[in-house]
Amino acid sequence: MAKAVFLSVFMLALISTGASAKDTRFWNLTANTITSLQLSPPGKNEWGRNQTENDRDHTVDHDERLKITDAEAGTYDVKFVDQSGRTCIVPNVQVKAGSIFSIEEKELKGCTK
C-alpha cells in the first residue's frame, strides 16, 4: 500500500512539473527586485500589461523567475522598473514559447532614475 501511495505522489509531481515547464518565463538576473515589467513590439513603445501582476507579491526578486502571459513568441523591447526607481528598456529580446529569457545587469545601458 505504501508503495502505491509513493508511486501516485511521484507521478503527480512529474505531471505538475511537466505542465509548468511549458510556461514562458522571465529570469531576473539584474541587481535589483523588479516592480514592473512590460513588453512592446520592437521600437513601437506600445507597452503591454505589467507582467509582475502574475507574481504572488507583484515583484520579481533577483534570480527569481516570472511567468509571462499574453505574449506570443517573438522579439520584444522589454521595459522594467526596479525597486531603486530605475527604469530600463532592453531592446530586441527574443521570447520563445515555453522557454526562459533573461536580462542580466551587464546588458543594461541608458537606464534612467
Backbone as XML, in Angstrom:
<?xml version="1.0"?>
<chain id="A" units="angstrom">
  <residue number="1" name="MET">
    <atom name="N" x="0.817" y="-1.196" z="0.000"/>
    <atom name="CA" x="0.000" y="0.000" z="0.000"/>
    <atom name="C" x="0.862" y="1.262" z="0.000"/>
  </residue>
  <residue number="2" name="ALA">
    <atom name="N" x="1.914" y="1.261" z="0.811"/>
    <atom name="CA" x="2.803" y="2.421" z="0.887"/>
    <atom name="C" x="3.481" y="2.669" z="-0.454"/>
  </residue>
  <residue number="3" name="LYS">
    <atom name="N" x="3.839" y="1.588" z="-1.143"/>
    <atom name="CA" x="4.462" y="1.733" z="-2.462"/>
    <atom name="C" x="3.500" y="2.389" z="-3.457"/>
  </residue>
  <residue number="4" name="ALA">
    <atom name="N" x="2.231" y="2.016" z="-3.394"/>
    <atom name="CA" x="1.224" y="2.583" z="-4.301"/>
    <atom name="C" x="1.041" y="4.069" z="-4.034"/>
  </residue>
  <residue number="5" name="VAL">
    <atom name="N" x="1.015" y="4.459" z="-2.767"/>
    <atom name="CA" x="0.870" y="5.878" z="-2.408"/>
    <atom name="C" x="2.098" y="6.647" z="-2.882"/>
  </residue>
  <residue number="6" name="PHE">
    <atom name="N" x="3.285" y="6.111" z="-2.626"/>
    <atom name="CA" x="4.519" y="6.762" z="-3.053"/>
    <atom name="C" x="4.544" y="6.937" z="-4.569"/>
  </residue>
  <residue number="7" name="LEU">
    <atom name="N" x="4.183" y="5.907" z="-5.299"/>
    <atom name="CA" x="4.165" y="5.972" z="-6.755"/>
    <atom name="C" x="3.171" y="7.014" z="-7.245"/>
  </residue>
  <residue number="8" name="SER">
    <atom name="N" x="1.999" y="7.074" z="-6.618"/>
    <atom name="CA" x="0.988" y="8.070" z="-7.001"/>
    <atom name="C" x="1.488" y="9.486" z="-6.776"/>
  </residue>
  <residue number="9" name="VAL">
    <atom name="N" x="2.117" y="9.738" z="-5.627"/>
    <atom name="CA" x="2.648" y="11.067" z="-5.320"/>
    <atom name="C" x="3.751" y="11.417" z="-6.310"/>
  </residue>
  <residue number="10" name="PHE">
    <atom name="N" x="4.617" y="10.466" z="-6.608"/>
    <atom name="CA" x="5.718" y="10.689" z="-7.554"/>
    <atom name="C" x="5.171" y="11.037" z="-8.940"/>
  </residue>
  <residue number="11" name="MET">
    <atom name="N" x="4.165" y="10.330" z="-9.404"/>
    <atom name="CA" x="3.579" y="10.584" z="-10.724"/>
    <atom name="C" x="2.920" y="11.963" z="-10.778"/>
  </residue>
  <residue number="12" name="LEU">
    <atom name="N" x="2.211" y="12.359" z="-9.716"/>
    <atom name="CA" x="1.595" y="13.685" z="-9.674"/>
    <atom name="C" x="2.651" y="14.781" z="-9.715"/>
  </residue>
  <residue number="13" name="ALA">
    <atom name="N" x="3.756" y="14.564" z="-9.029"/>
    <atom name="CA" x="4.841" y="15.550" z="-9.041"/>
    <atom name="C" x="5.402" y="15.694" z="-10.454"/>
  </residue>
  <residue number="14" name="LEU">
    <atom name="N" x="5.563" y="14.602" z="-11.156"/>
    <atom name="CA" x="6.075" y="14.657" z="-12.526"/>
    <atom name="C" x="5.108" y="15.376" z="-13.457"/>
  </residue>
  <residue number="15" name="ILE">
    <atom name="N" x="3.836" y="15.098" z="-13.312"/>
    <atom name="CA" x="2.829" y="15.727" z="-14.168"/>
    <atom name="C" x="2.804" y="17.234" z="-13.939"/>
  </residue>
  <residue number="16" name="SER">
    <atom name="N" x="2.796" y="17.674" z="-12.689"/>
    <atom name="CA" x="2.734" y="19.113" z="-12.415"/>
    <atom name="C" x="4.019" y="19.809" z="-12.823"/>
  </residue>
  <residue number="17" name="THR">
    <atom name="N" x="5.167" y="19.149" z="-12.688"/>
    <atom name="CA" x="6.430" y="19.741" z="-13.127"/>
    <atom name="C" x="6.433" y="19.894" z="-14.642"/>
  </residue>
  <residue number="18" name="GLY">
    <atom name="N" x="5.941" y="18.901" z="-15.354"/>
    <atom name="CA" x="5.905" y="18.976" z="-16.812"/>
    <atom name="C" x="5.025" y="20.097" z="-17.309"/>
  </residue>
  <residue number="19" name="ALA">
    <atom name="N" x="3.904" y="20.331" z="-16.669"/>
    <atom name="CA" x="2.995" y="21.392" z="-17.087"/>
    <atom name="C" x="3.633" y="22.759" z="-16.888"/>
  </residue>
  <residue number="20" name="SER">
    <atom name="N" x="4.292" y="22.977" z="-15.762"/>
    <atom name="CA" x="4.895" y="24.285" z="-15.513"/>
    <atom name="C" x="6.120" y="24.505" z="-16.383"/>
  </residue>
  <residue number="21" name="ALA">
    <atom name="N" x="6.760" y="23.442" z="-16.843"/>
    <atom name="CA" x="7.939" y="23.582" z="-17.690"/>
    <atom name="C" x="7.585" y="24.187" z="-19.054"/>
  </residue>
  <residue number="22" name="LYS">
    <atom name="N" x="6.320" y="24.150" z="-19.439"/>
    <atom name="CA" x="5.906" y="24.675" z="-20.734"/>
    <atom name="C" x="5.629" y="26.173" z="-20.705"/>
  </residue>
  <residue number="23" name="ASP">
    <atom name="N" x="5.614" y="26.765" z="-19.507"/>
    <atom name="CA" x="5.339" y="28.189" z="-19.384"/>
    <atom name="C" x="6.528" y="29.013" z="-19.879"/>
  </residue>
  <residue number="24" name="THR">
    <atom name="N" x="6.226" y="30.132" z="-20.519"/>
    <atom name="CA" x="7.256" y="31.097" z="-20.878"/>
    <atom name="C" x="7.568" y="31.895" z="-19.617"/>
  </residue>
  <residue number="25" name="ARG">
    <atom name="N" x="8.850" y="32.049" z="-19.324"/>
    <atom name="CA" x="9.252" y="32.711" z="-18.085"/>
    <atom name="C" x="10.359" y="33.721" z="-18.323"/>
  </residue>
  <residue number="26" name="PHE">
    <atom name="N" x="10.354" y="34.763" z="-17.477"/>
    <atom name="CA" x="11.416" y="35.760" z="-17.418"/>
    <atom name="C" x="12.257" y="35.459" z="-16.186"/>
  </residue>
  <residue number="27" name="TRP">
    <atom name="N" x="13.591" y="35.492" z="-16.351"/>
    <atom name="CA" x="14.509" y="35.228" z="-15.251"/>
    <atom name="C" x="15.252" y="36.520" z="-14.948"/>
  </residue>
  <residue number="28" name="ASN">
    <atom name="N" x="15.034" y="37.070" z="-13.769"/>
    <atom name="CA" x="15.644" y="38.340" z="-13.376"/>
    <atom name="C" x="17.085" y="38.135" z="-12.918"/>
  </residue>
  <residue number="29" name="LEU">
    <atom name="N" x="18.030" y="38.516" z="-13.760"/>
    <atom name="CA" x="19.445" y="38.454" z="-13.416"/>
    <atom name="C" x="20.027" y="39.854" z="-13.263"/>
  </residue>
  <residue number="30" name="THR">
    <atom name="N" x="19.144" y="40.837" z="-12.993"/>
    <atom name="CA" x="19.612" y="42.189" z="-12.685"/>
    <atom name="C" x="19.946" y="42.246" z="-11.201"/>
  </residue>
  <residue number="31" name="ALA">
    <atom name="N" x="20.472" y="43.374" z="-10.761"/>
    <atom name="CA" x="20.919" y="43.516" z="-9.375"/>
    <atom name="C" x="19.778" y="43.788" z="-8.400"/>
  </residue>
  <residue number="32" name="ASN">
    <atom name="N" x="18.613" y="44.174" z="-8.898"/>
    <atom name="CA" x="17.535" y="44.628" z="-8.025"/>
    <atom name="C" x="16.224" y="43.879" z="-8.275"/>
  </residue>
  <residue number="33" name="THR">
    <atom name="N" x="15.315" y="44.017" z="-7.325"/>
    <atom name="CA" x="13.964" y="43.495" z="-7.474"/>
    <atom name="C" x="13.208" y="44.354" z="-8.476"/>
  </residue>
  <residue number="34" name="ILE">
    <atom name="N" x="12.533" y="43.710" z="-9.411"/>
    <atom name="CA" x="11.764" y="44.404" z="-10.444"/>
    <atom name="C" x="10.318" y="44.544" z="-9.967"/>
  </residue>
  <residue number="35" name="THR">
    <atom name="N" x="9.774" y="45.759" z="-10.094"/>
    <atom name="CA" x="8.408" y="46.037" z="-9.646"/>
    <atom name="C" x="7.419" y="46.196" z="-10.802"/>
  </residue>
  <residue number="36" name="SER">
    <atom name="N" x="7.931" y="46.353" z="-12.018"/>
    <atom name="CA" x="7.086" y="46.451" z="-13.209"/>
    <atom name="C" x="7.879" y="45.919" z="-14.393"/>
  </residue>
  <residue number="37" name="LEU">
    <atom name="N" x="7.238" y="45.106" z="-15.238"/>
    <atom name="CA" x="7.889" y="44.567" z="-16.427"/>
    <atom name="C" x="6.857" y="44.512" z="-17.538"/>
  </residue>
  <residue number="38" name="GLN">
    <atom name="N" x="7.173" y="45.163" z="-18.674"/>
    <atom name="CA" x="6.241" y="45.229" z="-19.806"/>
    <atom name="C" x="6.975" y="44.908" z="-21.101"/>
  </residue>
  <residue number="39" name="LEU">
    <atom name="N" x="6.232" y="44.396" z="-22.058"/>
    <atom name="CA" x="6.764" y="44.057" z="-23.374"/>
    <atom name="C" x="6.103" y="44.926" z="-24.437"/>
  </residue>
  <residue number="40" name="SER">
    <atom name="N" x="6.884" y="45.243" z="-25.479"/>
    <atom name="CA" x="6.370" y="46.004" z="-26.618"/>
    <atom name="C" x="6.997" y="45.449" z="-27.892"/>
  </residue>
  <residue number="41" name="PRO">
    <atom name="N" x="6.270" y="45.487" z="-29.005"/>
    <atom name="CA" x="6.928" y="45.170" z="-30.270"/>
    <atom name="C" x="8.128" y="46.113" z="-30.443"/>
  </residue>
  <residue number="42" name="PRO">
    <atom name="N" x="9.214" y="45.652" z="-31.036"/>
    <atom name="CA" x="10.430" y="46.460" z="-31.126"/>
    <atom name="C" x="10.188" y="47.846" z="-31.729"/>
  </residue>
  <residue number="43" name="GLY">
    <atom name="N" x="10.663" y="48.868" z="-31.018"/>
    <atom name="CA" x="10.603" y="50.243" z="-31.498"/>
    <atom name="C" x="9.232" y="50.891" z="-31.492"/>
  </residue>
  <residue number="44" name="LYS">
    <atom name="N" x="8.210" y="50.238" z="-30.987"/>
    <atom name="CA" x="6.836" y="50.751" z="-31.075"/>
    <atom name="C" x="6.381" y="51.534" z="-29.840"/>
  </residue>
  <residue number="45" name="ASN">
    <atom name="N" x="6.991" y="51.328" z="-28.685"/>
    <atom name="CA" x="6.532" y="51.958" z="-27.434"/>
    <atom name="C" x="5.055" y="51.687" z="-27.162"/>
  </residue>
  <residue number="46" name="GLU">
    <atom name="N" x="4.607" y="50.486" z="-27.480"/>
    <atom name="CA" x="3.230" y="50.052" z="-27.209"/>
    <atom name="C" x="3.290" y="49.004" z="-26.107"/>
  </residue>
  <residue number="47" name="TRP">
    <atom name="N" x="3.477" y="49.479" z="-24.875"/>
    <atom name="CA" x="3.751" y="48.599" z="-23.747"/>
    <atom name="C" x="2.510" y="47.831" z="-23.317"/>
  </residue>
  <residue number="48" name="GLY">
    <atom name="N" x="2.672" y="46.540" z="-23.180"/>
    <atom name="CA" x="1.600" y="45.674" z="-22.711"/>
    <atom name="C" x="1.417" y="45.781" z="-21.211"/>
  </residue>
  <residue number="49" name="ARG">
    <atom name="N" x="0.590" y="44.916" z="-20.693"/>
    <atom name="CA" x="0.280" y="44.951" z="-19.264"/>
    <atom name="C" x="1.498" y="44.614" z="-18.417"/>
  </residue>
  <residue number="50" name="ASN">
    <atom name="N" x="1.435" y="45.002" z="-17.169"/>
    <atom name="CA" x="2.519" y="44.749" z="-16.229"/>
    <atom name="C" x="2.557" y="43.262" z="-15.877"/>
  </residue>
  <residue number="51" name="GLN">
    <atom name="N" x="3.586" y="42.579" z="-16.328"/>
    <atom name="CA" x="3.694" y="41.132" z="-16.114"/>
    <atom name="C" x="3.950" y="40.763" z="-14.656"/>
  </residue>
  <residue number="52" name="THR">
    <atom name="N" x="4.424" y="41.705" z="-13.833"/>
    <atom name="CA" x="4.656" y="41.366" z="-12.423"/>
    <atom name="C" x="3.347" y="41.061" z="-11.702"/>
  </residue>
  <residue number="53" name="GLU">
    <atom name="N" x="2.216" y="41.399" z="-12.314"/>
    <atom name="CA" x="0.920" y="41.042" z="-11.732"/>
    <atom name="C" x="0.727" y="39.526" z="-11.694"/>
  </residue>
  <residue number="54" name="ASN">
    <atom name="N" x="1.547" y="38.792" z="-12.460"/>
    <atom name="CA" x="1.482" y="37.327" z="-12.469"/>
    <atom name="C" x="2.135" y="36.705" z="-11.237"/>
  </residue>
  <residue number="55" name="ASP">
    <atom name="N" x="2.839" y="37.508" z="-10.446"/>
    <atom name="CA" x="3.555" y="37.013" z="-9.279"/>
    <atom name="C" x="2.753" y="37.274" z="-8.008"/>
  </residue>
  <residue number="56" name="ARG">
    <atom name="N" x="2.887" y="36.397" z="-7.063"/>
    <atom name="CA" x="2.150" y="36.492" z="-5.803"/>
    <atom name="C" x="2.354" y="37.839" z="-5.119"/>
  </residue>
  <residue number="57" name="ASP">
    <atom name="N" x="3.609" y="38.337" z="-5.067"/>
    <atom name="CA" x="3.869" y="39.615" z="-4.391"/>
    <atom name="C" x="4.060" y="40.770" z="-5.378"/>
  </residue>
  <residue number="58" name="HIS">
    <atom name="N" x="3.764" y="40.537" z="-6.648"/>
    <atom name="CA" x="3.815" y="41.554" z="-7.715"/>
    <atom name="C" x="5.215" y="42.146" z="-7.889"/>
  </residue>
  <residue number="59" name="THR">
    <atom name="N" x="6.237" y="41.355" z="-7.578"/>
    <atom name="CA" x="7.622" y="41.752" z="-7.832"/>
    <atom name="C" x="8.389" y="40.538" z="-8.330"/>
  </residue>
  <residue number="60" name="VAL">
    <atom name="N" x="9.581" y="40.804" z="-8.891"/>
    <atom name="CA" x="10.465" y="39.729" z="-9.342"/>
    <atom name="C" x="11.823" y="39.984" z="-8.705"/>
  </residue>
  <residue number="61" name="ASP">
    <atom name="N" x="12.134" y="39.215" z="-7.680"/>
    <atom name="CA" x="13.412" y="39.371" z="-6.993"/>
    <atom name="C" x="14.562" y="38.944" z="-7.893"/>
  </residue>
  <residue number="62" name="HIS">
    <atom name="N" x="15.777" y="39.354" z="-7.517"/>
    <atom name="CA" x="16.967" y="38.882" z="-8.216"/>
    <atom name="C" x="16.976" y="37.354" z="-8.192"/>
  </residue>
  <residue number="63" name="ASP">
    <atom name="N" x="17.238" y="36.743" z="-9.336"/>
    <atom name="CA" x="17.321" y="35.294" z="-9.514"/>
    <atom name="C" x="15.962" y="34.594" z="-9.407"/>
  </residue>
  <residue number="64" name="GLU">
    <atom name="N" x="14.871" y="35.355" z="-9.449"/>
    <atom name="CA" x="13.533" y="34.768" z="-9.458"/>
    <atom name="C" x="13.037" y="34.699" z="-10.897"/>
  </residue>
  <residue number="65" name="ARG">
    <atom name="N" x="12.164" y="33.757" z="-11.157"/>
    <atom name="CA" x="11.550" y="33.610" z="-12.476"/>
    <atom name="C" x="10.082" y="34.004" z="-12.398"/>
  </residue>
  <residue number="66" name="LEU">
    <atom name="N" x="9.606" y="34.610" z="-13.478"/>
    <atom name="CA" x="8.242" y="35.132" z="-13.551"/>
    <atom name="C" x="7.541" y="34.540" z="-14.766"/>
  </residue>
  <residue number="67" name="LYS">
    <atom name="N" x="6.337" y="34.024" z="-14.564"/>
    <atom name="CA" x="5.529" y="33.519" z="-15.674"/>
    <atom name="C" x="5.075" y="34.697" z="-16.533"/>
  </residue>
  <residue number="68" name="ILE">
    <atom name="N" x="5.262" y="34.573" z="-17.841"/>
    <atom name="CA" x="4.851" y="35.596" z="-18.802"/>
    <atom name="C" x="3.577" y="35.119" z="-19.488"/>
  </residue>
  <residue number="69" name="THR">
    <atom name="N" x="2.571" y="35.998" z="-19.510"/>
    <atom name="CA" x="1.305" y="35.656" z="-20.152"/>
    <atom name="C" x="0.974" y="36.720" z="-21.202"/>
  </residue>
  <residue number="70" name="ASP">
    <atom name="N" x="0.037" y="36.405" z="-22.063"/>
    <atom name="CA" x="-0.466" y="37.342" z="-23.076"/>
    <atom name="C" x="0.627" y="37.854" z="-24.010"/>
  </residue>
  <residue number="71" name="ALA">
    <atom name="N" x="1.624" y="37.023" z="-24.287"/>
    <atom name="CA" x="2.695" y="37.409" z="-25.213"/>
    <atom name="C" x="3.054" y="36.196" z="-26.064"/>
  </residue>
  <residue number="72" name="GLU">
    <atom name="N" x="2.953" y="36.368" z="-27.359"/>
    <atom name="CA" x="3.332" y="35.300" z="-28.280"/>
    <atom name="C" x="4.840" y="35.285" z="-28.442"/>
  </residue>
  <residue number="73" name="ALA">
    <atom name="N" x="5.358" y="34.206" z="-28.965"/>
    <atom name="CA" x="6.787" y="34.120" z="-29.247"/>
    <atom name="C" x="7.165" y="35.212" z="-30.240"/>
  </residue>
  <residue number="74" name="GLY">
    <atom name="N" x="8.337" y="35.783" z="-30.062"/>
    <atom name="CA" x="8.808" y="36.821" z="-30.971"/>
    <atom name="C" x="9.867" y="37.684" z="-30.329"/>
  </residue>
  <residue number="75" name="THR">
    <atom name="N" x="10.148" y="38.789" z="-30.969"/>
    <atom name="CA" x="11.136" y="39.748" z="-30.478"/>
    <atom name="C" x="10.402" y="40.923" z="-29.853"/>
  </residue>
  <residue number="76" name="TYR">
    <atom name="N" x="10.856" y="41.333" z="-28.679"/>
    <atom name="CA" x="10.213" y="42.415" z="-27.934"/>
    <atom name="C" x="11.251" y="43.367" z="-27.359"/>
  </residue>
  <residue number="77" name="ASP">
    <atom name="N" x="10.828" y="44.616" z="-27.164"/>
    <atom name="CA" x="11.543" y="45.514" z="-26.274"/>
    <atom name="C" x="10.957" y="45.251" z="-24.896"/>
  </residue>
  <residue number="78" name="VAL">
    <atom name="N" x="11.812" y="45.195" z="-23.883"/>
    <atom name="CA" x="11.368" y="44.946" z="-22.511"/>
    <atom name="C" x="11.668" y="46.182" z="-21.681"/>
  </residue>
  <residue number="79" name="LYS">
    <atom name="N" x="10.638" y="46.695" z="-21.024"/>
    <atom name="CA" x="10.802" y="47.841" z="-20.124"/>
    <atom name="C" x="10.507" y="47.370" z="-18.713"/>
  </residue>
  <residue number="80" name="PHE">
    <atom name="N" x="11.406" y="47.754" z="-17.786"/>
    <atom name="CA" x="11.132" y="47.422" z="-16.401"/>
    <atom name="C" x="11.516" y="48.570" z="-15.483"/>
  </residue>
  <residue number="81" name="VAL">
    <atom name="N" x="10.884" y="48.561" z="-14.320"/>
    <atom name="CA" x="11.206" y="49.488" z="-13.238"/>
    <atom name="C" x="11.622" y="48.618" z="-12.069"/>
  </residue>
  <residue number="82" name="ASP">
    <atom name="N" x="12.717" y="49.010" z="-11.395"/>
    <atom name="CA" x="13.136" y="48.219" z="-10.243"/>
    <atom name="C" x="12.913" y="48.988" z="-8.947"/>
  </residue>
  <residue number="83" name="GLN">
    <atom name="N" x="13.170" y="48.334" z="-7.847"/>
    <atom name="CA" x="12.868" y="48.914" z="-6.539"/>
    <atom name="C" x="13.686" y="50.155" z="-6.222"/>
  </residue>
  <residue number="84" name="SER">
    <atom name="N" x="14.783" y="50.381" z="-6.939"/>
    <atom name="CA" x="15.578" y="51.596" z="-6.724"/>
    <atom name="C" x="14.985" y="52.785" z="-7.476"/>
  </residue>
  <residue number="85" name="GLY">
    <atom name="N" x="13.956" y="52.535" z="-8.306"/>
    <atom name="CA" x="13.335" y="53.593" z="-9.099"/>
    <atom name="C" x="13.926" y="53.726" z="-10.487"/>
  </residue>
  <residue number="86" name="ARG">
    <atom name="N" x="14.836" y="52.855" z="-10.821"/>
    <atom name="CA" x="15.482" y="52.870" z="-12.130"/>
    <atom name="C" x="14.535" y="52.287" z="-13.169"/>
  </residue>
  <residue number="87" name="THR">
    <atom name="N" x="14.411" y="52.957" z="-14.330"/>
    <atom name="CA" x="13.637" y="52.462" z="-15.473"/>
    <atom name="C" x="14.612" y="52.100" z="-16.581"/>
  </residue>
  <residue number="88" name="CYS">
    <atom name="N" x="14.480" y="50.908" z="-17.115"/>
    <atom name="CA" x="15.375" y="50.429" z="-18.171"/>
    <atom name="C" x="14.559" y="49.863" z="-19.322"/>
  </residue>
  <residue number="89" name="ILE">
    <atom name="N" x="15.065" y="50.065" z="-20.523"/>
    <atom name="CA" x="14.486" y="49.446" z="-21.717"/>
    <atom name="C" x="15.586" y="48.630" z="-22.376"/>
  </residue>
  <residue number="90" name="VAL">
    <atom name="N" x="15.295" y="47.357" z="-22.568"/>
    <atom name="CA" x="16.235" y="46.448" z="-23.225"/>
    <atom name="C" x="15.624" y="46.081" z="-24.570"/>
  </residue>
  <residue number="91" name="PRO">
    <atom name="N" x="16.265" y="46.506" z="-25.668"/>
    <atom name="CA" x="15.675" y="46.257" z="-26.995"/>
    <atom name="C" x="15.942" y="44.840" z="-27.506"/>
  </residue>
  <residue number="92" name="ASN">
    <atom name="N" x="15.036" y="44.413" z="-28.363"/>
    <atom name="CA" x="15.213" y="43.197" z="-29.158"/>
    <atom name="C" x="15.523" y="41.944" z="-28.350"/>
  </residue>
  <residue number="93" name="VAL">
    <atom name="N" x="14.677" y="41.653" z="-27.391"/>
    <atom name="CA" x="14.813" y="40.452" z="-26.575"/>
    <atom name="C" x="13.993" y="39.338" z="-27.226"/>
  </residue>
  <residue number="94" name="GLN">
    <atom name="N" x="14.616" y="38.191" z="-27.421"/>
    <atom name="CA" x="13.930" y="37.040" z="-28.016"/>
    <atom name="C" x="13.118" y="36.306" z="-26.956"/>
  </residue>
  <residue number="95" name="VAL">
    <atom name="N" x="11.817" y="36.157" z="-27.204"/>
    <atom name="CA" x="10.928" y="35.425" z="-26.307"/>
    <atom name="C" x="10.420" y="34.213" z="-27.084"/>
  </residue>
  <residue number="96" name="LYS">
    <atom name="N" x="10.708" y="33.032" z="-26.549"/>
    <atom name="CA" x="10.276" y="31.788" z="-27.192"/>
    <atom name="C" x="9.254" y="31.099" z="-26.298"/>
  </residue>
  <residue number="97" name="ALA">
    <atom name="N" x="8.194" y="30.615" z="-26.901"/>
    <atom name="CA" x="7.135" y="29.932" z="-26.151"/>
    <atom name="C" x="7.710" y="28.752" z="-25.380"/>
  </residue>
  <residue number="98" name="GLY">
    <atom name="N" x="7.368" y="28.681" z="-24.099"/>
    <atom name="CA" x="7.806" y="27.570" z="-23.279"/>
    <atom name="C" x="9.253" y="27.631" z="-22.844"/>
  </residue>
  <residue number="99" name="SER">
    <atom name="N" x="9.917" y="28.747" z="-23.087"/>
    <atom name="CA" x="11.328" y="28.892" z="-22.731"/>
    <atom name="C" x="11.507" y="30.004" z="-21.707"/>
  </residue>
  <residue number="100" name="ILE">
    <atom name="N" x="12.725" y="30.123" z="-21.231"/>
    <atom name="CA" x="13.077" y="31.166" z="-20.275"/>
    <atom name="C" x="13.949" y="32.187" z="-20.996"/>
  </residue>
  <residue number="101" name="PHE">
    <atom name="N" x="13.616" y="33.471" z="-20.821"/>
    <atom name="CA" x="14.505" y="34.531" z="-21.296"/>
    <atom name="C" x="14.933" y="35.336" z="-20.086"/>
  </residue>
  <residue number="102" name="SER">
    <atom name="N" x="16.116" y="35.905" z="-20.159"/>
    <atom name="CA" x="16.645" y="36.626" z="-19.005"/>
    <atom name="C" x="17.202" y="37.972" z="-19.420"/>
  </residue>
  <residue number="103" name="ILE">
    <atom name="N" x="17.346" y="38.835" z="-18.426"/>
    <atom name="CA" x="18.045" y="40.111" z="-18.595"/>
    <atom name="C" x="19.076" y="40.173" z="-17.486"/>
  </residue>
  <residue number="104" name="GLU">
    <atom name="N" x="20.324" y="40.414" z="-17.878"/>
    <atom name="CA" x="21.422" y="40.499" z="-16.927"/>
    <atom name="C" x="21.815" y="41.953" z="-16.720"/>
  </residue>
  <residue number="105" name="GLU">
    <atom name="N" x="22.367" y="42.239" z="-15.558"/>
    <atom name="CA" x="22.790" y="43.590" z="-15.207"/>
    <atom name="C" x="23.745" y="44.162" z="-16.257"/>
  </residue>
  <residue number="106" name="LYS">
    <atom name="N" x="24.667" y="43.343" z="-16.767"/>
    <atom name="CA" x="25.667" y="43.817" z="-17.728"/>
    <atom name="C" x="25.053" y="44.239" z="-19.076"/>
  </residue>
  <residue number="107" name="GLU">
    <atom name="N" x="23.802" y="43.847" z="-19.337"/>
    <atom name="CA" x="23.114" y="44.234" z="-20.574"/>
    <atom name="C" x="22.509" y="45.628" z="-20.506"/>
  </residue>
  <residue number="108" name="LEU">
    <atom name="N" x="22.409" y="46.191" z="-19.315"/>
    <atom name="CA" x="21.663" y="47.423" z="-19.106"/>
    <atom name="C" x="22.511" y="48.643" z="-19.461"/>
  </residue>
  <residue number="109" name="LYS">
    <atom name="N" x="21.969" y="49.462" z="-20.363"/>
    <atom name="CA" x="22.629" y="50.701" z="-20.773"/>
    <atom name="C" x="21.557" y="51.765" z="-20.862"/>
  </residue>
  <residue number="110" name="GLY">
    <atom name="N" x="21.864" y="52.946" z="-20.404"/>
    <atom name="CA" x="20.927" y="54.049" z="-20.568"/>
    <atom name="C" x="19.697" y="53.987" z="-19.690"/>
  </residue>
  <residue number="111" name="CYS">
    <atom name="N" x="19.778" y="53.349" z="-18.548"/>
    <atom name="CA" x="18.644" y="53.351" z="-17.624"/>
    <atom name="C" x="18.518" y="54.747" z="-17.011"/>
  </residue>
  <residue number="112" name="THR">
    <atom name="N" x="17.301" y="55.091" z="-16.629"/>
    <atom name="CA" x="17.058" y="56.424" z="-16.028"/>
    <atom name="C" x="16.460" y="56.244" z="-14.649"/>
  </residue>
  <residue number="113" name="LYS">
    <atom name="N" x="16.639" y="57.272" z="-13.832"/>
    <atom name="CA" x="16.035" y="57.280" z="-12.495"/>
    <atom name="C" x="15.059" y="58.397" z="-12.385"/>
  </residue>
</chain>
